[in-house]
Amino acid sequence: MRRGAEATPGHRWFTRDYRVGVGTLYYGDVATPIEIEDRALAHVKVVIATKLRRGESFTLSWTHGPGQEVGRSTVWLHPSIPLRFVFDEPEPALLSRAWIEDLANSANSSGGLLIVPEPEHPRP
């Protein structure tokens, strides 16, 4: 986990294990990078890459993390804008098909991609 950041259960983009690395999403020339727990970022990356590969534009929304002002933010994602994912953990996360489906359903809605919590139990 990044120094100075404390993961708390109140922030939806953190998974159940609050002692894991925090990745960073750099989008365009935004002054403040977006910090998202590594496992969540790995799942978000799959959904974002799929939509951008199809040439689709959409929004990404998240709740502000620890050490930031209370609130939420939204960015418009477009295939022509540079995007970089940086992970604290050197090994890739094991992906949950159920979580990817939940995130993809969110991304395909009129509200855009909302970083929803990982499902507690895998679906059949």
VMD Tcl script that draws the C-alpha trace (Angstrom):
set ca {
  {0.00 0.00 0.00}
  {1.23 3.49 -0.74}
  {2.83 5.30 2.14}
  {0.45 7.62 3.91}
  {-2.68 5.94 2.54}
  {-5.00 4.01 4.78}
  {-7.60 1.83 3.18}
  {-10.94 1.97 4.89}
  {-14.04 -0.15 4.36}
  {-16.11 2.96 3.63}
  {-14.50 3.41 0.22}
  {-16.23 1.18 -2.31}
  {-13.24 0.63 -4.53}
  {-11.36 -1.31 -1.87}
  {-11.78 -5.07 -1.63}
  {-12.20 -7.04 1.57}
  {-8.43 -7.28 2.26}
  {-7.49 -3.74 3.24}
  {-3.75 -4.35 3.46}
  {-2.99 -4.72 -0.22}
  {-1.29 -2.48 -2.75}
  {-2.86 0.62 -4.19}
  {-2.48 1.06 -7.93}
  {-2.65 4.26 -9.92}
  {-4.59 5.16 -13.03}
  {-3.08 7.98 -15.08}
  {-5.52 9.47 -17.56}
  {-4.55 12.14 -20.07}
  {-2.91 15.14 -18.43}
  {-5.06 15.05 -15.28}
  {-3.07 16.69 -12.48}
  {-4.13 14.15 -9.85}
  {-3.79 10.47 -10.68}
  {-6.59 8.14 -9.59}
  {-5.62 5.71 -6.83}
  {-7.51 2.40 -6.80}
  {-6.65 -0.75 -4.86}
  {-4.60 -3.08 -7.08}
  {-7.17 -5.89 -7.25}
  {-9.99 -3.51 -8.15}
  {-7.78 -1.74 -10.71}
  {-6.97 -5.06 -12.40}
  {-10.68 -5.71 -12.90}
  {-11.42 -2.15 -14.00}
  {-8.55 -2.40 -16.50}
  {-10.16 -5.40 -18.21}
  {-13.47 -3.56 -18.62}
  {-11.86 -0.31 -19.77}
  {-9.57 -2.07 -22.26}
  {-12.51 -4.02 -23.71}
  {-14.64 -0.91 -24.23}
  {-11.79 1.22 -25.62}
  {-10.71 -1.59 -27.96}
  {-14.25 -1.45 -29.39}
  {-13.87 2.32 -29.86}
  {-16.48 3.08 -27.18}
  {-16.35 6.22 -25.02}
  {-17.88 6.18 -21.53}
  {-17.54 7.60 -18.03}
  {-15.65 6.18 -15.05}
  {-16.81 7.18 -11.56}
  {-15.30 6.48 -8.16}
  {-15.57 7.49 -4.53}
  {-12.58 9.51 -3.28}
  {-10.08 7.53 -1.29}
  {-8.36 8.02 2.04}
  {-6.57 11.33 2.43}
  {-8.71 13.04 -0.21}
  {-11.67 15.36 0.12}
  {-14.92 13.52 0.73}
  {-16.84 13.04 -2.48}
  {-16.68 11.36 -5.83}
  {-15.32 12.06 -9.29}
  {-16.11 11.13 -12.87}
  {-13.92 11.23 -15.98}
  {-14.88 10.75 -19.62}
  {-12.83 7.91 -21.15}
  {-12.12 8.11 -24.86}
  {-9.87 5.85 -27.00}
  {-7.72 8.81 -28.15}
  {-6.72 9.94 -24.63}
  {-3.57 8.36 -23.11}
  {-4.22 5.95 -20.26}
  {-1.74 4.10 -18.03}
  {-2.30 1.58 -15.24}
  {0.40 1.24 -12.56}
  {0.18 -1.50 -9.93}
  {1.97 -1.67 -6.58}
  {1.96 -5.46 -6.55}
  {4.43 -7.12 -8.94}
  {2.19 -10.15 -9.56}
  {-1.11 -9.79 -11.45}
  {-4.29 -10.33 -9.44}
  {-6.44 -13.39 -9.98}
  {-9.53 -12.12 -11.75}
  {-13.13 -12.73 -10.73}
  {-15.45 -13.31 -13.67}
  {-18.44 -12.21 -11.55}
  {-16.79 -8.89 -10.66}
  {-15.80 -8.22 -14.27}
  {-19.42 -8.90 -15.31}
  {-20.73 -6.49 -12.64}
  {-18.29 -3.80 -13.75}
  {-19.05 -4.39 -17.44}
  {-22.79 -4.15 -16.79}
  {-22.15 -0.88 -15.01}
  {-19.97 0.40 -17.87}
  {-22.69 -0.45 -20.39}
  {-25.34 1.49 -18.48}
  {-26.20 5.15 -18.97}
  {-24.40 5.92 -15.69}
  {-21.08 4.59 -16.99}
  {-18.48 2.47 -15.22}
  {-18.92 2.72 -11.48}
  {-16.36 0.91 -9.37}
  {-18.67 -1.46 -7.52}
  {-17.57 -3.79 -4.71}
  {-16.39 -7.30 -5.46}
  {-19.19 -9.83 -5.03}
  {-18.92 -11.71 -1.73}
  {-19.63 -15.08 -3.33}
  {-18.99 -16.29 -6.86}
  {-22.09 -16.81 -8.98}
  {-22.77 -20.24 -10.49}
}
mol new
graphics top color blue
foreach p $ca { graphics top sphere $p radius 0.5 }
foreach p [lrange $ca 0 end-1] q [lrange $ca 1 end] { graphics top cylinder $p $q radius 0.2 }
display resetview
